[in-house]
Structure formats: C-alpha cells, structure tokens
Amino acid sequence: MHFTEGKRDLVDTEQFQLFKHEIKAVVFDIDGTLTDTIGQIIECTRLTFSHYSLPIPPVTDIKSIIGKKLLEGLTSLLPQDKKVLGEDVTATYRSYYAADEKLRQNILFNGVYELFTLLKDKNYKIGIASGKSTAGVNRTLKETKLDVFVDAICSGDEVPSKPDKAMMLKVAERLSLKPQELLGVGDAGMDIEMYHNAKSHSCAVESGVWSGDGFKVLKPEITVPDVSHLIKLFS
C-alpha cells in the first residue's frame, strides 16, 4: 500500500496514558498538520514545472517532499539531467507563491486554537518543527495568530532536513527540555521518523500527506485523524 492510500479515520491512543506524565511540550509540524496547505503546495509545484516546460511530477511524488527544505525537495523532483536547475526552480516557486494570494493562504484545521489554548492553560510548552524557512514559519504563525502561543521554533533553513533528528533536538534545546519530554505531532513519515530518531514521543495525524494505514509501518505511538482529537487527550 502506498503511504497516501488507506483509511484516514484511524484512532489509536491507547499508549498515551503510559507516557503522558513525561510530556512537558508538544511540538508541531505545520503544513498538513496545523494548516490545510497540501493542495496549494501541489499547485505551486505544477505551475513552477510548467514554467520550465518540465514534466509535471505525480501528485504522490510532490507529497513525498513536503516537509523537506524547498530546494532539496524540488531538486529531487527534477529529471536527472535537469538537477542543475534546482536553485532557479526554487526561486521561481517562491515567486509564484509570493504573487498569488490563494497560494499563500494559511487555513487552520478545525480545533487548532482550542488545542493551543488548552495546552497553554495546562502549562505545556509549544514548539514548531517545520521544513519551511524561518521567514515562512514566522509568517504563518503571525498570519494565523498562533505566534502568541509558541515558545520555540526550528525551521528547515537552520538544520538538516527531516528525518534527521537535529530539528527536534534544537527545539528541545530552545525549550530547555529533554527530547523524551516532547510529543511530536506530524502528518508525514519523515516527521515520525524524526521523532523516533530524536527519542521523542510521536503522534501521527492523518490530515495531510500520509494515511493512517500508511503510518502503520512506522509505528507512531498514537495516531489520530487530526489535531483536534488531541483536545480530549490533554483535557
């Protein structure tokens, strides 16, 4: 089964009570986890490749790079003899993104505000670990008004791409916490692998790139359809 295929309504939270007492912070991915932006990323990639008269990558291939540094991800989609265009293609992608308001929209999934408010009321810290650039992360947080909740971020232009553990370790450092005191929440396999590599706890959400069935092979500790399901767990 391909990682995008299968059920997206799976709920597996039995292990949560076993480690809830260890959690002092929740660290979120952004695209596909907090914001519904997968369609915009696909459309912007298609526009960019059309601009260069390049073959349009399959949707599943585009989804597979979400969460990586933009340059790394887009370059990986280029034909072998066109890899040298990586930086130009990335610049063009950014220009399309900047010029189109619809591509820049940050649409939060239902329940995000409620969850963040609850976590702060319960004295949990909140972190962001995203492959977006620092400027992109800060822009999203400001435009969605989530910036007031967030205690620390680490973005794709600071450290090696997911699933390398460096991003999660940097967030832990900035929160003055141990990696095992963090619960990572993400929608893609590279998120879950990063949490595992950093020895943090892991939560898979089925609202973005990967389906619940797709996640099974990676064995996240908990799986939920979307972040709103965490409200009940932390209440």
Backbone bond lengths (Angstrom), bond angles and torsions (degrees), N, CA, C in turn:
res aa  C-N    CA-C-N  psi(-1)  N-CA   C-N-CA  omega(-1)  CA-C   N-CA-C  phi
1 M - - - 1.463 - - 1.530 110.38 -
2 H 1.344 116.11 134.81 1.457 120.91 177.22 1.520 109.51 -72.29
3 F 1.349 116.81 151.81 1.468 120.15 -174.02 1.522 113.88 -62.24
4 T 1.352 117.74 -22.54 1.466 119.42 -179.75 1.521 112.59 -86.35
5 E 1.332 116.54 -13.93 1.463 120.65 -174.22 1.519 111.57 -91.93
6 G 1.330 114.96 155.51 1.462 120.19 176.42 1.515 112.73 110.05
7 K 1.311 114.83 -173.86 1.459 122.01 -174.85 1.534 111.85 -68.78
8 R 1.321 115.12 145.67 1.462 120.87 176.55 1.526 111.15 -123.21
9 D 1.320 115.31 20.65 1.464 119.41 178.61 1.526 111.26 -123.40
10 L 1.336 116.50 21.18 1.457 120.03 -179.21 1.529 110.27 -73.60
11 V 1.313 115.89 139.53 1.461 121.95 176.68 1.525 107.95 -128.25
12 D 1.326 115.66 118.02 1.459 121.24 177.20 1.527 107.71 -137.57
13 T 1.329 116.21 97.44 1.470 121.02 -175.23 1.525 112.45 -125.39
14 E 1.335 116.55 14.50 1.461 120.10 -174.58 1.528 112.97 -60.31
15 Q 1.321 116.90 -33.40 1.464 119.57 -176.64 1.528 113.21 -77.07
16 F 1.329 117.31 -14.99 1.465 119.84 -171.12 1.517 112.62 -57.18
17 Q 1.311 117.53 -43.72 1.457 120.08 -177.88 1.530 112.22 -65.24
18 L 1.341 116.70 -19.18 1.460 120.01 -179.94 1.526 112.09 -74.40
19 F 1.334 116.48 -27.23 1.469 118.39 -177.88 1.529 113.67 -124.06
20 K 1.331 117.98 2.18 1.466 120.16 -177.47 1.521 111.59 -55.33
21 H 1.328 117.32 -36.63 1.463 120.70 -177.47 1.528 112.72 -65.91
22 E 1.341 116.98 -18.82 1.463 121.05 179.96 1.528 112.44 -83.38
23 I 1.326 116.82 -21.70 1.458 121.45 -170.41 1.523 111.86 -77.35
24 K 1.327 115.30 126.06 1.465 121.67 175.50 1.529 112.19 -119.03
25 A 1.329 116.09 -10.30 1.465 120.45 178.99 1.519 109.63 -153.56
26 V 1.325 115.06 151.19 1.465 121.37 174.77 1.525 107.33 -118.48
27 V 1.329 115.76 127.98 1.465 121.91 -175.45 1.525 108.98 -115.12
28 F 1.321 115.80 123.25 1.461 121.74 -173.18 1.528 112.81 -109.78
29 D 1.328 115.35 142.01 1.452 122.48 160.05 1.537 106.41 -73.27
30 I 1.327 118.07 169.86 1.469 119.65 -179.85 1.525 112.05 -108.43
31 D 1.345 117.21 -70.13 1.468 120.63 -174.15 1.520 111.50 -64.42
32 G 1.329 116.07 121.76 1.457 121.26 179.33 1.512 113.53 86.16
33 T 1.329 116.10 -12.06 1.469 121.46 179.63 1.525 110.76 -108.42
34 L 1.326 115.86 -55.20 1.463 121.21 176.48 1.517 112.02 -99.90
35 T 1.344 116.68 -33.25 1.463 121.03 -177.41 1.518 111.48 -121.20
36 D 1.323 115.02 145.56 1.462 121.91 -178.81 1.531 108.38 -91.08
37 T 1.323 116.84 80.11 1.469 121.85 -172.49 1.522 113.84 -121.43
38 I 1.309 118.31 5.39 1.465 120.45 -175.91 1.526 111.01 -59.73
39 G 1.336 117.10 -44.23 1.464 121.31 -179.81 1.516 112.41 -61.56
40 Q 1.328 116.74 -37.34 1.462 120.75 -179.95 1.522 111.33 -68.47
41 I 1.330 116.36 -39.02 1.465 120.75 178.25 1.529 110.26 -64.42
42 I 1.314 116.70 -42.12 1.466 121.25 178.63 1.521 110.15 -62.45
43 E 1.333 117.18 -46.35 1.463 121.23 -178.30 1.524 111.51 -64.67
44 C 1.312 117.47 -41.92 1.463 121.00 -179.61 1.530 110.68 -65.99
45 T 1.316 116.65 -37.45 1.467 120.39 177.00 1.520 110.66 -65.26
46 R 1.319 117.08 -42.81 1.465 120.72 178.94 1.532 110.84 -62.06
47 L 1.323 117.35 -44.44 1.466 121.29 178.68 1.524 111.07 -59.64
48 T 1.319 115.25 -41.80 1.458 120.49 -178.27 1.520 111.93 -65.73
49 F 1.321 117.37 -46.10 1.458 120.59 -179.54 1.528 110.84 -67.84
50 S 1.332 117.31 -34.25 1.470 120.57 176.61 1.521 110.56 -65.04
51 H 1.322 116.54 -36.84 1.464 122.06 178.98 1.522 111.22 -56.62
52 Y 1.313 117.67 -35.45 1.475 123.03 -179.53 1.527 112.62 -98.25
53 S 1.345 116.16 8.22 1.474 121.40 -177.62 1.523 111.59 54.85
54 L 1.327 115.48 37.44 1.453 121.76 178.39 1.531 109.63 -94.77
55 P 1.324 117.54 154.72 1.469 119.55 175.66 1.528 110.49 -58.52
56 I 1.325 117.05 133.76 1.465 120.90 -179.23 1.527 108.66 -74.62
57 P 1.322 117.97 123.20 1.473 119.62 -179.96 1.528 111.33 -64.54
58 P 1.321 117.52 147.17 1.468 120.61 174.69 1.533 110.38 -59.09
59 V 1.308 115.74 150.84 1.469 120.88 -179.50 1.528 111.26 -55.29
60 T 1.321 116.65 -41.37 1.466 119.50 -178.43 1.524 111.55 -63.27
61 D 1.351 116.74 -34.37 1.466 120.11 178.01 1.523 111.08 -69.53
62 I 1.333 116.28 -40.42 1.472 119.77 177.83 1.521 109.90 -63.46
63 K 1.317 116.69 -43.74 1.466 120.13 179.58 1.525 111.36 -61.03
64 S 1.318 116.45 -32.43 1.464 119.77 -175.36 1.523 112.93 -68.87
65 I 1.346 118.04 -17.85 1.471 120.01 -178.92 1.523 112.21 -97.20
66 I 1.331 117.47 -8.07 1.461 120.02 -177.85 1.524 109.41 -65.25
67 G 1.311 115.16 125.42 1.455 120.61 -176.50 1.515 112.35 111.93
68 K 1.351 115.77 -20.97 1.460 119.70 176.19 1.523 109.83 -83.76
69 K 1.340 116.21 167.53 1.456 119.56 169.83 1.517 107.89 -57.80
70 L 1.340 116.36 141.97 1.456 120.23 -174.58 1.523 111.93 -59.18
71 L 1.327 118.10 -47.19 1.464 121.29 -179.42 1.520 111.00 -59.43
72 E 1.304 116.56 -45.82 1.469 120.79 -179.38 1.522 110.90 -63.38
73 G 1.321 116.20 -44.89 1.456 120.15 -177.45 1.517 113.12 -65.93
74 L 1.336 116.65 -49.30 1.460 119.97 -178.77 1.525 111.38 -65.21
75 T 1.316 117.55 -39.38 1.462 120.53 178.86 1.526 110.72 -61.72
76 S 1.327 116.88 -37.30 1.464 120.03 -179.88 1.525 111.93 -65.60
77 L 1.337 117.73 -22.93 1.461 121.76 179.86 1.525 112.82 -84.24
78 L 1.326 116.57 -15.45 1.461 120.44 -177.92 1.528 111.44 -74.70
79 P 1.345 116.72 146.47 1.466 119.14 172.46 1.527 109.61 -57.60
80 Q 1.318 116.51 154.10 1.461 120.99 -173.83 1.529 112.24 -54.97
81 D 1.335 116.94 -39.28 1.466 119.48 -176.86 1.523 112.98 -81.18
82 K 1.347 116.47 1.57 1.467 120.83 179.87 1.533 112.04 -117.09
83 K 1.327 117.26 6.95 1.465 120.50 -177.83 1.527 111.85 -57.09
84 V 1.331 117.00 -29.18 1.470 120.57 -178.50 1.528 111.74 -64.54
85 L 1.328 117.02 -15.24 1.469 121.24 179.53 1.527 112.17 -84.26
86 G 1.320 117.36 1.65 1.463 120.85 -172.91 1.516 114.31 -50.21
87 E 1.309 117.51 -50.37 1.464 120.21 -177.28 1.527 111.57 -67.48
88 D 1.345 117.07 -39.62 1.466 120.09 178.07 1.522 111.18 -65.28
89 V 1.330 116.44 -43.01 1.463 120.95 179.23 1.531 110.39 -62.45
90 T 1.324 116.50 -40.90 1.462 120.63 179.09 1.521 110.82 -63.88
91 A 1.327 117.14 -42.26 1.469 121.01 178.69 1.527 110.68 -63.55
92 T 1.340 116.22 -39.77 1.469 120.16 178.86 1.522 110.85 -66.62
93 Y 1.327 116.44 -41.32 1.470 120.74 176.32 1.525 109.57 -56.45
94 R 1.323 115.94 -47.70 1.466 119.78 -178.70 1.529 111.31 -62.87
95 S 1.328 117.14 -35.49 1.464 119.65 -179.64 1.531 111.28 -70.07
96 Y 1.334 117.04 -40.66 1.465 119.83 175.15 1.528 110.42 -61.41
97 Y 1.316 115.21 -44.23 1.468 120.93 -179.09 1.527 110.77 -61.05
98 A 1.332 116.52 -44.70 1.464 120.91 -177.26 1.520 112.18 -68.68
99 A 1.344 116.92 -29.65 1.460 120.87 -174.01 1.522 114.14 -85.86
100 D 1.320 117.32 -15.70 1.470 120.76 -173.84 1.519 110.32 -116.72
101 E 1.308 116.30 111.30 1.465 121.41 -177.54 1.523 112.03 -60.33
102 K 1.333 116.82 -35.35 1.462 119.77 -179.11 1.525 111.16 -65.43
103 L 1.339 116.44 -35.63 1.461 119.64 179.01 1.523 111.53 -71.43
104 R 1.342 116.65 -23.19 1.466 120.95 -176.61 1.521 113.44 -92.55
105 Q 1.321 117.07 -6.68 1.459 119.87 -177.07 1.525 111.60 -60.15
106 N 1.314 115.01 133.70 1.465 121.01 175.67 1.526 108.50 -107.97
107 I 1.315 115.44 100.45 1.465 121.15 -177.03 1.521 108.66 -101.57
108 L 1.329 116.02 111.00 1.461 120.04 -179.95 1.520 111.17 -73.06
109 F 1.323 115.73 142.81 1.454 119.67 171.26 1.527 109.24 -68.83
110 N 1.314 115.97 155.51 1.456 120.87 177.51 1.529 110.71 -59.43
111 G 1.317 115.37 138.25 1.455 120.57 173.86 1.513 115.62 93.47
112 V 1.339 117.87 -6.42 1.462 119.25 -177.02 1.529 111.66 -64.42
113 Y 1.332 117.30 -47.71 1.470 119.71 179.47 1.519 111.47 -60.76
114 E 1.324 114.95 -43.56 1.464 119.38 -179.15 1.525 110.66 -62.21
115 L 1.316 116.58 -42.33 1.463 120.66 -179.82 1.522 110.93 -65.26
116 F 1.326 117.84 -47.20 1.462 120.83 -179.19 1.523 111.18 -63.08
117 T 1.320 116.51 -39.20 1.466 120.26 178.25 1.521 110.47 -64.04
118 L 1.320 115.99 -43.52 1.464 120.92 178.73 1.523 111.15 -61.87
119 L 1.330 116.68 -46.50 1.463 120.15 -178.71 1.527 111.48 -59.85
120 K 1.315 117.07 -42.07 1.467 119.57 179.49 1.529 110.65 -68.55
121 D 1.331 116.43 -38.31 1.474 120.16 177.68 1.526 111.15 -63.06
122 K 1.333 116.39 -29.77 1.463 121.76 -179.95 1.528 112.00 -91.11
123 N 1.343 116.33 6.05 1.474 123.35 177.00 1.524 114.25 69.03
124 Y 1.341 116.47 26.49 1.453 120.04 170.63 1.522 108.78 -85.49
125 K 1.330 117.09 143.64 1.451 120.59 171.66 1.528 109.14 -83.34
126 I 1.323 115.80 156.51 1.461 121.03 -179.08 1.518 109.35 -124.41
127 G 1.333 115.74 130.07 1.448 121.21 178.53 1.517 111.56 -123.87
128 I 1.321 116.15 163.32 1.459 123.06 176.37 1.518 108.47 -126.60
129 A 1.331 116.78 128.91 1.465 122.62 174.59 1.522 106.84 -127.84
130 S 1.328 116.30 100.89 1.462 121.24 -171.84 1.517 111.32 -133.28
131 G 1.320 115.94 145.26 1.451 121.11 175.77 1.513 113.61 -74.02
132 K 1.333 117.52 -8.46 1.455 121.18 175.84 1.526 109.84 -63.15
133 S 1.309 116.99 161.85 1.457 120.63 174.85 1.529 109.84 -69.09
134 T 1.322 116.29 163.11 1.460 119.96 177.74 1.525 110.60 -58.58
135 A 1.339 116.00 -42.97 1.462 119.79 178.33 1.527 110.87 -62.29
136 G 1.344 115.88 -40.42 1.462 119.92 179.74 1.517 112.50 -66.41
137 V 1.335 116.82 -41.52 1.464 120.84 177.23 1.519 110.13 -61.70
138 N 1.323 116.55 -49.29 1.466 120.28 -178.04 1.525 111.51 -63.03
139 R 1.328 116.90 -37.96 1.461 120.16 178.45 1.527 110.66 -64.23
140 T 1.331 116.55 -45.85 1.471 120.10 179.63 1.525 111.11 -61.62
141 L 1.322 117.00 -45.71 1.462 120.45 -178.62 1.523 111.20 -63.47
142 K 1.327 116.42 -39.89 1.463 119.76 -179.89 1.519 111.24 -68.86
143 E 1.331 117.18 -45.67 1.457 120.59 -177.31 1.520 112.61 -67.23
144 T 1.326 117.45 -29.89 1.463 120.97 179.08 1.532 112.29 -92.34
145 K 1.344 114.97 -3.49 1.469 121.59 -179.13 1.537 112.77 64.25
146 L 1.330 115.96 24.87 1.461 120.38 175.27 1.523 111.52 -87.54
147 D 1.324 116.46 -11.02 1.467 120.08 -175.51 1.517 113.10 -58.91
148 V 1.338 117.26 -29.34 1.466 120.67 -177.68 1.529 111.90 -70.66
149 F 1.333 116.61 -16.98 1.465 120.76 -178.12 1.528 112.74 -93.43
150 V 1.329 116.55 -24.18 1.467 121.03 -165.29 1.528 112.03 -87.02
151 D 1.336 115.15 131.52 1.468 122.26 -177.47 1.519 113.31 -95.63
152 A 1.335 117.93 -26.07 1.468 120.54 -178.44 1.516 109.80 -161.28
153 I 1.333 116.12 147.18 1.460 121.10 174.93 1.524 109.55 -132.63
154 C 1.327 115.51 156.86 1.448 122.00 166.14 1.521 105.82 -142.02
155 S 1.317 116.65 130.19 1.452 121.03 -173.47 1.518 111.89 -118.00
156 G 1.335 115.00 173.85 1.450 121.10 -172.22 1.510 116.05 -68.15
157 D 1.340 117.39 -18.80 1.460 118.41 179.50 1.528 112.82 -90.16
158 E 1.331 117.01 6.40 1.463 120.76 -179.89 1.526 113.60 -103.51
159 V 1.309 116.77 -31.48 1.466 121.68 -170.64 1.526 109.68 -141.75
160 P 1.339 117.98 170.24 1.468 120.11 175.47 1.532 111.63 -57.65
161 S 1.319 116.29 153.13 1.460 121.81 -177.60 1.526 112.36 -64.47
162 K 1.320 115.84 153.66 1.452 121.59 169.04 1.525 107.70 -55.50
163 P 1.326 119.43 144.78 1.470 128.64 11.62 1.522 115.53 -91.80
164 D 1.324 117.84 15.48 1.462 119.44 174.88 1.529 109.06 -54.81
165 K 1.307 116.99 142.48 1.459 121.47 -175.53 1.523 114.19 -75.95
166 A 1.343 117.30 -9.76 1.466 120.83 -171.81 1.519 113.42 -57.34
167 M 1.331 117.54 -39.67 1.460 120.30 -178.02 1.521 111.25 -62.99
168 M 1.331 116.34 -44.82 1.463 120.54 -179.24 1.526 110.75 -67.86
169 L 1.322 116.58 -38.77 1.465 120.05 179.19 1.525 111.02 -65.84
170 K 1.331 116.57 -35.99 1.464 120.04 178.94 1.533 110.83 -67.72
171 V 1.328 116.79 -39.80 1.468 119.44 176.65 1.524 109.91 -62.66
172 A 1.336 117.11 -44.60 1.465 120.74 178.58 1.522 110.56 -58.38
173 E 1.314 116.33 -43.82 1.467 120.87 179.16 1.526 111.16 -60.75
174 R 1.327 116.01 -44.29 1.463 120.36 -178.21 1.524 112.49 -71.02
175 L 1.311 116.60 -21.96 1.465 121.03 175.67 1.527 111.79 -91.01
176 S 1.325 116.17 -4.51 1.473 122.37 -176.54 1.532 110.83 59.29
177 L 1.331 115.12 42.48 1.460 121.57 -179.53 1.526 109.59 -129.66
178 K 1.322 115.38 165.00 1.452 121.64 173.74 1.533 108.98 -84.67
179 P 1.338 118.40 149.23 1.471 120.23 179.87 1.523 113.49 -55.14
180 Q 1.332 116.92 -34.94 1.466 120.09 -178.55 1.520 112.95 -73.98
181 E 1.326 116.77 -5.19 1.464 121.14 175.46 1.528 111.87 -93.81
182 L 1.338 116.01 3.56 1.459 121.49 -179.03 1.523 110.98 -107.18
183 L 1.325 115.75 142.40 1.458 122.29 168.44 1.518 106.97 -108.64
184 G 1.330 116.51 115.45 1.455 120.80 177.53 1.513 110.74 -89.22
185 V 1.335 116.38 137.79 1.468 121.99 -178.17 1.523 108.48 -125.72
186 G 1.334 116.94 118.35 1.455 119.87 -178.18 1.514 113.06 -151.40
187 D 1.335 115.53 165.19 1.466 121.25 -174.20 1.522 113.69 -107.82
188 A 1.332 117.81 2.77 1.461 119.84 -176.14 1.520 111.33 -130.05
189 G 1.325 115.00 158.00 1.456 119.98 -179.56 1.512 112.81 -57.86
190 M 1.346 117.40 -38.30 1.459 119.55 -178.68 1.525 111.86 -65.65
191 D 1.349 117.15 -26.88 1.465 120.16 174.15 1.525 110.34 -65.53
192 I 1.323 115.56 -51.73 1.459 120.10 -177.49 1.523 110.93 -62.38
193 E 1.320 116.89 -41.09 1.463 120.14 177.70 1.524 111.11 -62.62
194 M 1.335 117.03 -38.89 1.462 120.61 177.82 1.525 110.75 -63.14
195 Y 1.331 117.10 -44.04 1.467 119.70 179.40 1.526 110.08 -62.11
196 H 1.335 116.04 -43.01 1.464 119.57 177.37 1.532 110.90 -61.05
197 N 1.326 116.72 -45.87 1.465 121.28 -178.17 1.526 112.38 -62.33
198 A 1.334 115.75 -32.02 1.472 120.33 -179.76 1.518 112.27 -87.46
199 K 1.334 117.61 -2.86 1.464 123.09 -177.48 1.526 111.60 65.83
200 S 1.329 115.81 29.92 1.462 121.12 174.51 1.523 109.07 -94.88
201 H 1.318 116.25 169.11 1.464 120.45 174.98 1.531 108.89 -81.02
202 S 1.329 116.22 158.04 1.467 119.49 -170.13 1.522 112.68 -133.32
203 C 1.340 113.53 138.21 1.463 121.75 174.98 1.515 108.69 -132.27
204 A 1.324 116.74 123.72 1.458 122.09 176.84 1.523 109.76 -97.91
205 V 1.331 116.40 131.88 1.462 121.08 173.20 1.524 108.81 -111.67
206 E 1.330 115.82 141.90 1.458 121.50 -173.07 1.523 112.47 -97.54
207 S 1.326 117.09 21.48 1.462 122.14 -174.49 1.515 114.17 -90.52
208 G 1.347 116.75 -4.87 1.457 119.35 -175.67 1.501 114.19 -125.58
209 V 1.331 115.66 -111.76 1.454 121.13 -170.64 1.524 113.59 -76.67
210 W 1.322 117.85 -50.41 1.470 122.12 -172.43 1.526 111.56 -96.43
211 S 1.328 115.33 144.62 1.463 121.01 172.79 1.523 109.75 -83.84
212 G 1.330 115.46 166.59 1.458 119.85 176.33 1.514 111.82 -61.78
213 D 1.326 116.68 -42.01 1.464 120.27 177.96 1.522 110.88 -64.36
214 G 1.331 116.14 -36.27 1.454 120.03 178.98 1.519 112.40 -64.56
215 F 1.334 115.86 -34.10 1.462 120.59 -178.07 1.529 113.54 -70.82
216 K 1.313 117.27 -22.01 1.464 120.38 -170.60 1.520 113.55 -53.98
217 V 1.317 116.95 -37.58 1.457 120.60 -177.75 1.531 111.38 -65.53
218 L 1.334 117.82 -25.70 1.466 121.55 -178.75 1.526 113.02 -90.01
219 K 1.302 117.07 -13.83 1.461 123.45 175.29 1.531 114.26 55.14
220 P 1.338 117.75 57.69 1.463 118.64 171.03 1.517 108.99 -62.92
221 E 1.341 116.62 152.25 1.465 119.12 -177.21 1.519 112.04 -67.31
222 I 1.316 116.27 -36.00 1.463 119.25 174.53 1.524 108.92 -136.43
223 T 1.323 115.88 150.75 1.463 122.95 179.06 1.518 108.52 -133.88
224 V 1.336 115.92 131.06 1.465 120.78 179.38 1.527 108.94 -138.43
225 P 1.331 118.03 156.60 1.466 119.86 179.88 1.530 113.51 -62.93
226 D 1.337 117.04 -38.02 1.460 120.92 179.83 1.524 108.79 -160.60
227 V 1.330 117.02 173.69 1.468 120.39 -172.99 1.523 113.09 -65.76
228 S 1.330 118.12 -23.06 1.463 119.04 -179.36 1.531 111.59 -61.32
229 H 1.339 117.31 -24.53 1.463 120.38 179.31 1.523 112.28 -69.74
230 L 1.328 117.14 -14.94 1.455 119.70 177.84 1.530 112.28 -77.02
231 I 1.314 116.92 -17.32 1.465 120.71 -178.89 1.531 109.63 -59.03
232 K 1.314 116.41 -47.26 1.459 120.41 -179.21 1.528 110.88 -64.36
233 L 1.343 117.09 -38.44 1.457 120.12 -177.18 1.527 111.93 -66.46
234 F 1.326 116.79 -35.10 1.459 120.24 -177.44 1.525 113.77 -93.85
235 S 1.322 117.08 -3.77 1.475 120.25 -179.17 1.512 111.45 -73.28
